Amino acid sequence: MAKMTMAQALVKFLDNQYVSFDGKENKFVDGIFTIFGHGIVVGLGQALDENPGALRVYQGKNEQGMAHVATSFAKQNNRRKIIACASSIGPGSANMVTAAATATVNHVPLLLFPADAFASRQPDPVLQQFEQVNSLTTTTNDAFRAVCRYWDRIQRPEQLMSAMLNAMRVLTDTAETGAVAICLPQDVEGEAYDYPDSFFQKRVHRITRPLPAAEEVADAVSVILGAKKPLVICGGGVRYSEAGEALEEFCRSFKIPFAETQAGKSACLSSNDYNLGGLGVTGNSAGNDIAKEADVIIGIGTRFSDFTTASKSLFRADAKVVTINTSRFDAYKLDAVKMVCDAKEGILALGKALAENGYRSAYTDEIKKAKAGWDKEMDFLASYAYDENFKPLIAARDEKTIPEFVKMTGSALTQTAAVALIRQEIDKDAICVGAAGSLPGDLQRMWTTDCRDSYNMEYGYSCMGYEIAGALGSKLAAPDREVYAMCGDGSYLMLHSELVTSVQEGKKINVMLFDNSGFGCINNLQMSNGIGNLATEFRKRDKSGSLLGELLPIDFAKAASGYGVKTYTARTLDELKEALADSKKQTVSTLIDIKVLPKTMTDGYGAWWHVGLASVSESEAVRRSYEAKEENRKNARKY
């Protein structure tokens, strides 16, 4: 028996957790990210100060940001290592709710320890305590219930034992993993209990590969044997199962093309002959054209988001669906014939059965032609330039923005050309991190990944602010590789606090800040659906009181230099190339302020996206958009 406080027991327990995957064992909890406040500094903080064991303590700058760092760290480690996050009561805790949702949606383990109100209630309402008048058991931390896979509150020190065993159960479950919140009342953190020694023993949590049931394999094979032109969708489950090579061999053996989701990208090599690239709303012409003709869709490790399926309109109405997924919930989607199992084991079992039946697809030269067509489009996007004959890739109803931007910044650089140049100039094994805005579409289409696990796109929640924190998380997980945060000016302004943490930790990240003076992606969406230019560009108020005045000139490079970051400004491809070359030589984090013309991101390629449009409007443009939406819904699956 060991008499210690609940917080001390928690630290000792975390320090003794390990995972094993394919016979390889490693320590599961690297450390704890925290921003100390009164609700946690004398409880968990005391325990970490007295005896942290091998746990590293990281100092966050924003609670949401540090939790994004931890999420990215876990993702880059294919979910086999984590950094826990601890915050004070009230606003500190609430700041992590967004990050918890981000992790859960993306099936990435995230362990949170938000401080909580006193279990005794003696000092209520304590500083920063949220009091719900209909129940004093409700605190700010109840907000985590909706966005976590497991939630618990430690009202007595002995409850820690069952709570943490359940936390580890969820965090190491390939199907159910996501955010876990263990709420720590301030007084209970310091309360002592005689914990049994067995609670602190080394625990090895085995992440296993569930095998497919023979009956489910047979069901899937019967569907695929009738397919002439099947298509595989490579989702995030392929990456986490480390099944990329198995998938490539499967597709080569049966002449089946595959397309990638945002989460699945970089599980396989872009140069593979059967890799069509991105699929759906952020997909390219090759993936989408083949998908529209496919008679069987084989979804592996994907949750079939609306972007992947083009709001369920991308596939033929009579196309059948087969799924391989460890999550029974996701395996059932699209009324699929399912295989509930590990992605790699499912691929191998399916491949063996198809080989025994002598299966080959009926594709001839369609795959090669589709890829060649996209290669030609890539050449155009890389050379897309501003001149006297310039036309924006996305039609702009507000024609004044582009010349106004050119005059204000002195830049005529297009976003697609900038993306292409960055990919060309940086290391092949560099890790690309992104999350929101128009960049995920450009990167899904244009970014080539011939190094596995080199693409960290958070697009399950599309959380603005993940980019820079995510880059730091990837760098902590892969310290020997260059990491690039692909970030719009809107996301940068929303959350870039962990750029300072990267300097503090001596972990160099590179921020590619695409400045187009606003929330360009949403500006495109509103204006393409007949809505005016409403609060999506960074403009001053005009004399009428509307946000339609002059564009705001912002020198992001000058501001970031104050953090101790090496900064550059790029208005031309030559300036960008020089900045990229010099940034490679730096040992401190860098930021390139890339001034890119609005409306010069990629768009289209035949995928529809269902958004809620006004069914009644005085605007003819809005009415037309609504009618088009209703027509597209006729081609979409009902469920």
N, C-alpha and C positions, 0 to 999 in steps of 0.2 A: 504494500500500500504506500502511496505517496501523497502527503497532505500538501496541497497547493491551491492557488486561486484558479478560478475557472479560466481566466485569460492565460495564466502560466501553463495550464494543462492543454489549452488549445494550441499554443505555440509548440509545445513538445510533441503533441499528436501530429501536427502538420509536418514537422521535421522528420517523421518516420514513415511517410507514405511513399510508396513506389508503384510503378506500373510495369507490366511485362507484355510485350507484343512480339509475336514470332520468335520467342525465346530471348529477346533483348530486353534487359531490365534497366530502368533508369529512375532517378529520383523524380517524383511527380511535382512537388511544390518547390519552385525555385526561390520564392521569397514573398514579401508583402509590400504592395504599393499603398501608401497612406498619405492623407493630409490630416494631421492631428488636430483635434478640437477637444473641448472640455469633456465631451461624452466618451472619449476613447483614450486620451493621452495618459491618464493615470491608471487605466485598467490594462488594456492590451498594450499600450505604450510602455507601461512599467515592465510587463513580461518580456517584451522585445528588448528592452534596455538591459534587463538583468541577465537573460540567457536566451538569445535568439537561435542558438544551435548553429546549423549551417544555413539558416534562412537569411537571405539578403533583404535589407530594408531599403525601399525606394521612396523618394519623396515626390509625390505628384504635385501638379500646379493647379489642376482642375479635376474634380472627382470624376466627371464623365470622361475627361481625357485620359486619366490614368487607367480607368476600366477599359477603355478602348485599347490602350497599350497592352493590357493583359490579354484581351481577346485576340489581338493580332499575334501576340507571342504564342498563345496556345495554337492558333491556326497554323502559324509557320512551323510549329513543332508537330503538325498533324495530330493535334489534340492529346499529345502524350506528356506534355509539361505545362504547368500553369503558374501564374503569379496571382496570389490572392490580393484583394483590395479591401481596405478598411477605411471607414469615414466616421466623422462625428455625427451626432444626432441631427435631425431636422433637415436644413437645406443641404448639408453635406451628403446625407443619405439620399435625398431626393434627386440630387444631381446624378446619381448612378443609375436611376431608373431607366433612362434612355439607353445606356450602355448595356443594361441587363436585357432589355428587349432585343437589342442588336445581336447579342451573343445567342440568345435563345432561338431567334428566327434562323440564324445561320448554323444551328447545331454545333456551337463551339462552347467548350466548358469555361465558365467564369465563376469564380468563388468570391462572394461578397460578404463582408462583415460590417454592416451598418450599425452604429451605436443606437441604443433605444432608450425610451423613458424608464425611469426607476420602476423596478418590479414592486417595490414597497409602496410606491406612490407618495411617500412622506413629503418630498419637497415640491410636489406638483403645483402649478406647472413649472417644471425646470426650464432654464434658458433654452430656447429653440424648440420647446416641446409643442407639438400640434395636439390640441385637445378636441376630440370629437364628442359633441354633447350627447349623442345617443348611445355612446359606449366608450367608457374610459379604457377599454382594452385595445381600441383602435389608435394607432399612431401613424406617423408618416410612413413607416416601413411597411404598413399593410399595402401600400401602393405597389410593392414588389410582387405581391401574390399573382397579379395578372400577367407578369412578364418573366416569371421564373419557372423552371422545371421542378424545383423543390424549394420550400420556404419553411422556416422554423424560427421560433423565438425561445431563447434560453431563459426561462423564468426561475429555474433552480440550477445550481452548478452541476448537479449530477445529470441533468438533461443533456449536457454537452455530448455525452457518450453516444446515445442513440442518434442524436442530431448529426454528428459528424460521420457516423457510419452510413447514414442515409445520404449525406452529402456526397461521400465518395462513391456510393453506389450509382448515383445519377451522373456525376462528373465523368465517370469511366464507362458509361453505357453508350455504345455507338449509336443506338437508336434514340435514346431519350436525353442525351446530354444537352446542356444549355446553361443558363445562369442558375446559380444556387445562392439564396440569401439566408444567412444565419444571423438573426438579429440579436444584438448583445446589450441587454439592459445595463445601464451604467453601474448600478450597485452590484449586480450579479457578477460582473467582470472581476470584482475584487473579493468576492466571497470564496471561502476555502471549502475543500471537500477531500476526503480520503479516496483518491482515485486508485483503482486496482492497477497493478503493474502491467497487466495484460493489455490495458487500453493503449499503452505506449509502445507496444512491441512493433517491430518492423512489419508492416503490412504490404504485401505485393498484390495489387489489383490486376488481375489478368484480363487484358483486352483480347477477347477471343474472336475467331472467325466463324460465326454461325453457318452451318452447312445447309444447303437447300434440301428440301424434302424431295424425294424421288418423284412423287406424284406431281409436284409443282414444276419440276424440270420437264416432265412428260407433257404437261399442259402447255408450257411455253414452246417446246419443240413442235408440237402439233400445229401451233399457229405459224411459227416461222417457216416450217416446211412448205406452207402454202404461199409464202411471200416471194414475189419476183423482185421487188425493189424495197427491201427493208432499209431503215435508217436507225443508227444507234445515237442516243443522246448521252454524252459523257457529262455526268453531274459531279458535284462535290464529293459524293461518296466514293467515286473512283480515286480521287486524290487521297482521301483519308485512309482508304484501304490499301493504298500504294499499289493500285491495280492497273496503272497506265500501260506498262509493257504487256500485260496480259490482254488488255483491251486492243492494243495495236495488233498483236498476233492474231486475236480472234477475228478482227476485221480483215486482215490480210488473208487469212485462211479461207474466208467465205465471201470475199469481195464485197464487203458491206461498208459503206461510208459512215463516218461518224461526225457529229457536230458537237460543239462544246457550250455548256452554260458558263456564266461568269464564275461560278464556284469551281467548275470542273476544269477551267482553262489552266494549262501547264501541267496537268496530270499526264498528258500525252504531248508528243512533240509536234510543233506546228508544221514541220517539214514532212511529216508522214504523208504518204501518198493518198491515204484514205481520210485525212483530216480536212474537213470542209471549213473549219473555223467556227465563228459565232453563229448562234441560232436565235431567231425570234426578233423582237423589237429592237434589240441592239445587235442583231445578227447581220451577216453579209449576204450578198446575192447568191453565193455558192450554197451555203447552208439552207437558206430559205427556199431557193428554187428546187433543190432536191427534196426538201421536207414536204413541199406541196404535192409531190408526185409519189411519195412513199406509200406503200400499201400496209406496212407494219412498222410501228414505232417501238423501238426497244429502249426504254428509259432506264439508265443505270445510275443509281445514286442521286437522282434528281427529285425535287419536290414539285416540278412542273409549275413554276411561277407563271404569272400572266405574261411576263416578258419572254419567257422561254417558248410559250405556246401561242404567242400573239393573241392573248385573251381567248384561247381555245379556238382560234380561227385558222391557224396555220396548216393543220393537217387535213387530209381528205376526210369527208364525212364517213366514208366506209373503211377508213384505215383502222386496223386493230392495234391495240397497245399491249405490250409486254413490259413488266417492270421487274427490276432486281434492286432490292432495297432492304437494309436492316430494319428500317422503320415500317411497321405494318401499316401505319397511318398513311405514309407516302406511297407505299406499294399499291394501295387500293385506288389511288387517284385515276381519273379518266376511265373508270370501269375496267381496269386493266386485268389481264391474266398475270398473276403475280408470282414472284419467287422471293420469299422473305428470307434473306440470307446476306452474308458478307459479299461485297461486290466482286472481289477477286475469285472467291469460291464459286459464286454464281456464274461468272464468265467461264471459268474452267469447266464446270459441270455442263453448261449449255454447249460449249464448244465441243466437248467430248461426244455428247449425244448427237449434235448436228453432223459431226464427222462420220459417226457410225452410220448415219443415214445418207451419206454422200451429198450433203447439201452445198449448193453454190447459188449465189444470187444471179439474176438475169441482167445485171448492168453490163453495158458494153463500154462506150466511151463517155457516158454522161458525167461521171465523176471528174474525169480529166478535163472535159470541156468547162464544167462549172468552175473548177479551180483556175483554169486559164482565164476565164472571164473575170474572175475576181482579181487575179494578178494584174490584169490590165487596168481595172478600176483603182487598184492600189497605186499604180504608177501615176495615174491622174491625180489622186489625192495628195501624193507626196510632192507633186510639182505645182499644185494649185496655188495660184499667185494673184496678187492685186495689180491690175493695170487699167488702161482706159476702157477695155472691154469687159471689165470685171462684172460677174454676176454671182450673188451669194448662193451658196449651196441650198440654203433654206430661204425661201421667198420672204422678204421683209416688207410688211405693209408700211412700216415707218421708215421711209427711204432716207431720212436725214441722219440716222444714227451712224452709219458707216463713215460717210465723209466727216462727220463731226468727230468721231473717234480718231480718224487719221490725223485731223488737224490738231487735236488735243495732245495725242501721244507721239506723233511723228512716226507711227508704226504702220506698216502695210503687211504685216506677217499674218498668214492664215493659220488656223489651229491645226488643220490636218497636216500641213507641211511641217509644222513644229513637232507634232507627234512623230511623224516619220523620221525626222532628223534625229530626235532624241534616241529612238530605237536603234538607228544606224550607228550613232556615236558612242553609246555607253556599252559597258561590258555585257557579253552574252548571258552571263549568269546573274546579272543584276536583278534585284527583286523590285517589281513594280507594284505600288500600293495605290488604291483609289477607292472611291465610294459613291460619289453623287454628282449630279449635274450632267453636262453633255459629255464629259470625258469618259465615263464608263462605256458609252456607245462607241466612241472613237477607238478606245483601247480594245474592246471586245472584237472590233472589226480589224484594226490595223496592227495591233501589238503581236509580234511573233514571239513564241516561247519555245526555244529548243533546249532549254534547261528546265528540268522538272521542278515543280514547286517554286516557280519564280514569279508568280502572278497572284497577288493578294488583293482581290477586289471584294469589298464588302457591298454586295448588291442585294442581299436578302431583305435588308431594312433600308438600304440606300441612305445611310445616316451621314448627313453633312457634319464634318468635324472629325470623322474617323481617320482621314487621310494622313495627317501628320503624326497623330498618336499611333496610328497603325504602322507607320514607317518605323517609329522607334521600337514598337513591339517586334517587328520583323528583324530589326538590327540586333536587338537583344538576343533573339533566337539564332541569328546567323551573323555573328560579329565579323566574319571574314569576307562578307559579300557587301557590295555597294547596294544601297536601298534608295529608291526614288519615290517620293510622295507626289502623285499627280493630282493637283489641287486647283480648283477654281478660286477666283477671288472671293466669291460668296462663302464658300466653305472655309477659306482661310480666316475671314473676318469672324466667322462663327466660333471657331475653336482651333487655336494654334499654340496653346499654352505649353504643350509638351515639347515644343521646339527648344524651349529653355532647358527642359529636363535633359534633352539630348546633349546639350552643351555641358551641363552639370555632370552627366555620367561619362562624358568623353566618348559617346557613341555617335559617330558621324552619320547623319542622314542628309539627303539632297531633296530640297523642295522645289518642284517645278510648278511655279505659281502662274496659272493661265489667267491673265487679267483682261476680261472683255467688258468691264464696267457694269457688272450686274449679275443677276441670276438668269444667265442666257438661256439655259435649257427650258425653264418655265416661261420665259418671255416668248420663246418659239411656240410653246404649247398654247399659250393664251392667244397669241396673234394669229396662229394658223387655224384657230377655231372661232374667229370672228370677234374676239374680245380686244379691247383697246390695250395700249401699252400702260398697264396699271401696276405700279409699284414693283416692277421687276428689273428696272435699270437703276443704277446708282446716279440719281439726278437730284439737283436742288429743286426747291419749290419755285414755281413760276408766279407771276403776278396774280394769276387767277386762283392760286392756292393749291394747284395740282402738282404732283411730283413729275413734272414734264419740263423742268428748267434745264440748265446746263449740266452736262456730265460732270461727276466729281473726279478731279484728278487726284490719284493716290499714288504716292511713291512707296511701294511696299518694300523695295530694296533698302531704302534709307531707314525705314522703321525697323526692319529686322536686323540691320547692322548694329543697332543698339543693344541687341541681345548677345553680341559677340559672334554672330554668324557671318561667314564670308558671303557677300551678296554681289549680284550682277543684275543688269537690266538688258534685255534683248528686244530689239525692234526689227531685226532682220535675221535671216538665216545665218549669215556670216557671224553676227554678234552672238547668236545662240550657240553656234558651233565653237566659237572661241571660249565662251563661258563654260560649256560642257567640258572642254579639254582642260581648262584651268581648275575646274571644280574637282576633277579626278585627283589633282595633286594635293588637295587640301586634306588636313587631318581633322578639321572642325566641320560642323554642319554647314551646309551651303544653301542658298536660296537664289534662284534665278527668276526675276520678275519679268515674265514673258508677256509683252503687250500683243494680244491677238485680236484680230478683227472680229466683231460680232457676226453671227450668222455664217461662220466658216467651219462649223463642225459637221460631221457626217449625218446623213439623214436617210430614212426610207429603207429601200431594198425589199419592199413588198410585204411588210408585216404591219398589221393593224393593232392599235392599242385602244382598249375600251376605257374611256373616261366619262364621267358623268356630266353631260352637257344639258344646257337649259332646253326644256321642251317647248317653252313659250318665250318669245323675245320679239322686240320691235326691230331688231337688227336682221337684215336679210342674210348677212354672212353667218350669224349664229344659227339661223334657221336652216341654212344649207348644211352646216356642220352637223346639226342634229339629224337631219335626214340621211346624211351619209353614214352616220353612226348606226342608225336603225337598219340601213341596208347591210352593213357589215355584220350586225348581230345575227342576221338571217343565215350567215355562213359559219357562225360559231357554234360549237357544241353547247348543249344546254347545261351539262354538268361534267 
